[in-house]
Amino acid sequence: MSSATVTRPAATAATTTRNRRRLTPGRVPRNRRRLTPGRVLLYVFVVLTALAWLFPVVWALFNSFRDYDYTSVNGYVSLGGFTFENYTNAWEQGEFTRHFLNSLIITVPAVLLTLFLASCVAFVVARYSFRFNLVLLGLFTAANLLPQQALLIPLYRAYREIPLPLWMSDSGQLLDSYWGLILVNVAFQTGFCTFVLSNYMKALPHEMFEAARVDGAGVSTQFFRITLPLCRPALAALATLQVTWIYNEFFWATVLMQSGDKFPITSSLTNLRGQFFTDYNLLSAGSVIIAIPVLVIFFLLQKQFVAGLTLGATKG
């Protein structure tokens, strides 16, 4: 009792002295990292990389507010000629209202169908052990390793030979239809989503599913009422990525679409190019307009996006 009483003031005094040393002005905390030459080079490299990435974006945004006649006379390295007419002209000349609707028709079903199919496959791979478990996961993931250009000719011929009823496609075939773009985006994006979701689902506690089976929960109940709610952060992160990738997709839209009024918004930028010259200020304004929906979706789902990436990384 007495020894404990004597020891406590000594320990308290030592702690107070240590804290005073830490708070003494002019003293550098020990946990602060020293600025070594290697760290300086790293900071310089990161800053230069960020500036190199931001420069085209800032330059396009800056010139989107400038008149073409002014820049053609004074050059792009000048100040003046600011106007908002580029945005109104780009919207009207590019017919963005129609093409935004086309992108909505293509992107929303493709993202929902991709996440649903990937969740189903990931649930089977993560929760059930069978001989071809890894083979099935590798089969879905291998689709991302194939170059899309290598499948251009066979896929184009297949789309031209597959018939569709007229109420689904006015062309009577899978070519030149919204269904064709939806299917090709789902096919190429399902593998990546399956790989991410399977790793995420493997980290979920097995005891929770065992308790659910004891309570009489079937496979559908375990999937819809237990697994999917727990995978909301991962699904939100993947939804943000998929919206960005499918919305900005340009290659397959120009190949599989033949009617100009069915092109998505990214392909409509060709309407802003003239026959003999191109107004790059007008084209910059159109590019900024097209980028706005993706930025809005990212900032709305930013919290869920970061949470999904963080949880997926910590859970392996």
C-alpha positions as CSV (number, residue, x, y, z in Angstrom):
1,M,0.0,0.0,0.0
2,S,2.7,2.5,1.1
3,S,5.1,1.5,-1.8
4,A,2.3,2.0,-4.3
5,T,1.6,5.4,-2.8
6,V,5.2,6.4,-3.1
7,T,5.6,5.2,-6.6
8,R,2.6,7.0,-8.1
9,P,3.9,10.5,-7.5
10,A,7.3,9.6,-8.9
11,A,5.6,8.2,-12.1
12,T,3.4,11.2,-12.4
13,A,6.4,13.6,-12.0
14,A,8.3,11.6,-14.7
15,T,5.3,11.8,-17.1
16,T,4.9,15.5,-16.5
17,T,8.6,16.2,-17.2
18,R,8.3,14.1,-20.4
19,N,5.3,16.1,-21.5
20,R,7.0,19.4,-20.8
21,R,10.0,18.3,-22.9
22,R,7.6,17.5,-25.8
23,L,5.8,20.8,-25.5
24,T,9.0,22.9,-25.2
25,P,9.1,25.5,-28.0
26,G,11.8,24.9,-30.5
27,R,12.0,21.2,-30.0
28,V,11.3,19.0,-33.0
29,P,9.0,16.0,-32.2
30,R,10.8,12.7,-32.6
31,N,8.0,11.1,-34.7
32,R,8.3,13.8,-37.4
33,R,10.0,12.4,-40.5
34,R,13.2,14.1,-41.7
35,L,13.2,15.7,-45.1
36,T,15.7,13.5,-46.9
37,P,16.8,14.1,-50.6
38,G,14.9,11.0,-51.6
39,R,11.7,12.3,-50.0
40,V,12.2,15.7,-51.7
41,L,12.5,14.0,-55.1
42,L,9.3,12.0,-54.3
43,Y,7.4,15.2,-53.5
44,V,8.7,16.9,-56.7
45,F,7.7,13.9,-58.8
46,V,4.2,13.8,-57.3
47,V,3.6,17.5,-57.8
48,L,4.8,17.4,-61.4
49,T,2.6,14.4,-62.1
50,A,-0.4,16.1,-60.7
51,L,0.3,19.3,-62.7
52,A,0.8,17.2,-65.9
53,W,-2.6,15.5,-65.3
54,L,-4.4,18.7,-64.4
55,F,-3.0,20.9,-67.2
56,P,-5.1,19.4,-70.1
57,V,-8.3,19.6,-68.0
58,V,-7.7,23.2,-66.9
59,W,-6.7,24.2,-70.4
60,A,-9.8,22.7,-71.9
61,L,-12.0,24.4,-69.3
62,F,-10.3,27.7,-69.8
63,N,-10.7,27.6,-73.6
64,S,-14.3,26.5,-73.4
65,F,-15.2,30.0,-72.3
66,R,-13.3,31.7,-75.2
67,D,-14.5,32.8,-78.6
68,Y,-13.0,31.1,-81.6
69,D,-12.6,34.3,-83.6
70,Y,-10.6,35.8,-80.8
71,T,-8.3,32.9,-80.3
72,S,-7.8,32.5,-84.1
73,V,-6.4,36.1,-84.2
74,N,-4.7,36.4,-80.9
75,G,-3.7,32.8,-80.3
76,Y,-4.6,30.5,-77.4
77,V,-1.8,31.9,-75.2
78,S,-3.7,35.1,-74.6
79,L,-6.4,36.6,-72.4
80,G,-9.8,37.8,-73.6
81,G,-12.7,36.8,-75.8
82,F,-14.6,35.2,-72.9
83,T,-18.1,34.0,-73.7
84,F,-20.8,31.5,-72.7
85,E,-22.0,30.9,-76.2
86,N,-19.8,27.9,-76.7
87,Y,-21.9,25.9,-74.2
88,T,-25.3,26.8,-75.8
89,N,-24.0,26.1,-79.3
90,A,-22.4,22.8,-78.3
91,W,-25.7,21.7,-76.7
92,E,-27.8,22.6,-79.8
93,Q,-25.3,21.6,-82.4
94,G,-24.4,18.3,-80.7
95,E,-28.1,17.5,-79.9
96,F,-27.1,16.6,-76.4
97,T,-30.6,16.2,-75.1
98,R,-31.3,13.2,-77.3
99,H,-27.8,11.7,-76.8
100,F,-27.9,12.2,-73.0
101,L,-31.1,10.1,-73.0
102,N,-29.4,7.5,-75.1
103,S,-26.6,7.2,-72.6
104,L,-29.1,6.9,-69.8
105,I,-30.9,4.1,-71.6
106,I,-27.6,2.3,-72.1
107,T,-25.7,3.0,-68.8
108,V,-28.4,2.4,-66.2
109,P,-29.5,-1.1,-67.3
110,A,-25.9,-2.1,-68.1
111,V,-24.6,-1.1,-64.6
112,L,-27.6,-2.7,-62.7
113,L,-27.3,-6.0,-64.7
114,T,-23.5,-6.1,-64.3
115,L,-23.7,-5.7,-60.6
116,F,-26.5,-8.2,-60.2
117,L,-24.8,-10.9,-62.2
118,A,-21.4,-10.3,-60.6
119,S,-23.0,-10.5,-57.2
120,C,-24.6,-13.9,-58.0
121,V,-21.4,-15.4,-59.3
122,A,-19.3,-13.9,-56.5
123,F,-21.7,-15.3,-53.9
124,V,-21.4,-18.8,-55.4
125,V,-17.6,-18.6,-55.6
126,A,-17.2,-17.2,-52.1
127,R,-19.7,-19.3,-50.2
128,Y,-19.5,-22.7,-51.8
129,S,-16.5,-24.9,-52.2
130,F,-16.5,-27.2,-55.3
131,R,-13.9,-28.5,-57.7
132,F,-14.3,-25.8,-60.4
133,N,-14.5,-22.9,-58.0
134,L,-11.3,-21.1,-59.0
135,V,-11.8,-22.1,-62.6
136,L,-15.2,-20.4,-62.7
137,L,-13.7,-17.2,-61.2
138,G,-10.8,-17.3,-63.6
139,L,-13.2,-17.7,-66.5
140,F,-15.1,-14.6,-65.6
141,T,-11.9,-12.6,-64.9
142,A,-10.2,-13.7,-68.2
143,A,-12.6,-11.6,-70.2
144,N,-10.8,-8.5,-69.0
145,L,-7.5,-9.9,-70.4
146,L,-8.8,-10.1,-74.0
147,P,-8.2,-7.0,-76.2
148,Q,-11.6,-5.7,-77.3
149,Q,-10.3,-5.0,-80.8
150,A,-9.6,-8.7,-81.3
151,L,-13.3,-9.5,-81.0
152,L,-14.4,-6.7,-83.3
153,I,-15.0,-8.7,-86.5
154,P,-16.6,-11.9,-85.0
155,L,-18.8,-9.8,-82.7
156,Y,-19.9,-7.6,-85.5
157,R,-20.9,-10.6,-87.6
158,A,-22.7,-12.2,-84.8
159,Y,-24.7,-9.1,-84.0
160,R,-25.6,-8.8,-87.7
161,E,-27.0,-12.4,-87.7
162,I,-28.9,-12.3,-84.4
163,P,-32.6,-11.2,-85.0
164,L,-34.7,-9.2,-82.6
165,P,-38.4,-8.4,-82.7
166,L,-39.2,-5.0,-83.9
167,W,-40.5,-3.8,-80.5
168,M,-37.0,-4.4,-79.2
169,S,-35.0,-3.0,-82.2
170,D,-36.3,-1.1,-85.1
171,S,-33.5,-2.6,-87.2
172,G,-34.7,-6.1,-86.6
173,Q,-31.3,-7.3,-85.4
174,L,-29.0,-7.0,-82.5
175,L,-26.8,-4.6,-84.5
176,D,-27.8,-1.0,-84.3
177,S,-29.8,-1.5,-81.1
178,Y,-29.5,-0.4,-77.4
179,W,-29.5,-4.1,-76.4
180,G,-26.3,-4.8,-78.3
181,L,-24.4,-2.1,-76.4
182,I,-25.9,-3.1,-73.1
183,L,-24.9,-6.8,-73.6
184,V,-21.3,-6.0,-74.7
185,N,-20.7,-3.7,-71.7
186,V,-22.1,-6.3,-69.3
187,A,-19.9,-9.0,-70.9
188,F,-16.7,-7.0,-70.5
189,Q,-17.4,-5.6,-67.0
190,T,-18.9,-8.6,-65.2
191,G,-15.5,-10.3,-64.7
192,F,-13.9,-7.4,-62.9
193,C,-16.9,-6.9,-60.6
194,T,-17.0,-10.6,-59.9
195,F,-13.4,-10.6,-58.9
196,V,-13.8,-7.7,-56.5
197,L,-17.1,-8.9,-54.9
198,S,-15.8,-12.4,-54.4
199,N,-12.8,-11.2,-52.4
200,Y,-15.1,-9.0,-50.4
201,M,-17.6,-11.7,-49.7
202,K,-14.9,-14.2,-48.6
203,A,-14.1,-11.8,-45.8
204,L,-17.6,-11.9,-44.3
205,P,-18.0,-14.0,-41.2
206,H,-18.9,-17.6,-41.9
207,E,-20.6,-17.9,-38.5
208,M,-23.3,-15.4,-39.6
209,F,-24.3,-17.6,-42.5
210,E,-24.2,-20.7,-40.3
211,A,-26.5,-19.1,-37.9
212,A,-28.8,-18.1,-40.7
213,R,-28.9,-21.7,-42.0
214,V,-29.7,-22.9,-38.5
215,D,-32.7,-20.5,-38.4
216,G,-33.9,-21.9,-41.6
217,A,-32.7,-19.3,-44.1
218,G,-32.4,-20.5,-47.6
219,V,-29.9,-19.5,-50.3
220,S,-32.0,-16.7,-51.6
221,T,-32.5,-15.3,-48.1
222,Q,-28.8,-15.4,-47.4
223,F,-28.1,-13.7,-50.6
224,F,-30.7,-10.9,-50.7
225,R,-31.1,-10.2,-47.0
226,I,-27.7,-10.8,-45.6
227,T,-24.9,-10.7,-48.2
228,L,-26.1,-7.8,-50.4
229,P,-26.8,-5.4,-47.5
230,L,-23.3,-6.1,-46.2
231,C,-21.8,-5.4,-49.6
232,R,-23.3,-2.0,-50.0
233,P,-19.9,-0.2,-49.8
234,A,-18.3,-2.4,-52.4
235,L,-21.4,-2.2,-54.6
236,A,-21.4,1.6,-54.3
237,A,-17.7,1.8,-55.3
238,L,-18.2,-0.6,-58.2
239,A,-21.3,1.3,-59.3
240,T,-19.3,4.6,-59.5
241,L,-16.6,2.9,-61.5
242,Q,-19.0,1.2,-63.8
243,V,-21.0,4.3,-64.5
244,T,-17.8,6.1,-65.4
245,W,-16.5,3.4,-67.7
246,I,-19.8,2.6,-69.5
247,Y,-20.9,6.2,-69.8
248,N,-17.5,7.2,-71.3
249,E,-17.4,4.1,-73.6
250,F,-16.7,5.2,-77.2
251,F,-15.3,2.2,-79.1
252,W,-18.2,-0.2,-79.2
253,A,-20.8,2.6,-79.7
254,T,-19.1,3.7,-83.0
255,V,-18.9,0.1,-84.2
256,L,-22.2,-1.4,-83.2
257,M,-24.4,1.7,-83.8
258,Q,-25.2,2.8,-87.3
259,S,-28.0,5.3,-86.7
260,G,-26.8,8.7,-85.6
261,D,-29.9,9.3,-83.4
262,K,-28.9,6.3,-81.3
263,F,-25.4,7.3,-80.4
264,P,-24.5,7.9,-76.8
265,I,-23.3,11.2,-75.6
266,T,-19.6,10.5,-76.1
267,S,-20.1,9.6,-79.7
268,S,-22.1,12.8,-80.3
269,L,-18.9,14.9,-80.0
270,T,-18.3,14.1,-83.7
271,N,-21.2,16.4,-84.5
272,L,-19.1,19.3,-83.2
273,R,-16.4,18.8,-85.8
274,G,-16.7,20.7,-89.1
275,Q,-15.8,19.4,-92.5
276,F,-12.9,21.7,-93.2
277,F,-11.9,22.9,-89.7
278,T,-12.7,22.2,-86.0
279,D,-13.6,24.8,-83.4
280,Y,-11.7,23.4,-80.5
281,N,-13.2,25.9,-78.1
282,L,-16.6,24.5,-79.0
283,L,-15.3,21.0,-78.7
284,S,-13.9,21.8,-75.3
285,A,-17.2,23.1,-74.1
286,G,-18.9,19.9,-75.3
287,S,-16.4,17.8,-73.4
288,V,-17.0,19.8,-70.2
289,I,-20.7,19.3,-70.5
290,I,-20.3,15.6,-71.0
291,A,-18.0,15.3,-68.0
292,I,-20.5,17.0,-65.6
293,P,-22.8,14.0,-64.9
294,V,-19.8,11.7,-64.1
295,L,-18.4,14.3,-61.7
296,V,-21.8,14.8,-60.0
297,I,-22.2,11.0,-59.5
298,F,-18.7,10.7,-58.1
299,F,-19.2,13.5,-55.6
300,L,-22.6,12.1,-54.5
301,L,-21.2,8.6,-54.0
302,Q,-17.7,9.8,-52.8
303,K,-18.2,8.6,-49.2
304,Q,-19.5,5.2,-50.2
305,F,-16.8,4.9,-52.9
306,V,-13.9,5.6,-50.5
307,A,-15.5,3.3,-47.8
308,G,-15.8,0.5,-50.4
309,L,-12.2,0.8,-51.5
310,T,-10.9,1.0,-47.9
311,L,-13.0,-2.0,-46.6
312,G,-12.1,-4.1,-49.6
313,A,-8.4,-3.4,-49.0
314,T,-8.4,-4.1,-45.3
315,K,-10.5,-7.3,-45.6
316,G,-8.3,-8.7,-48.3
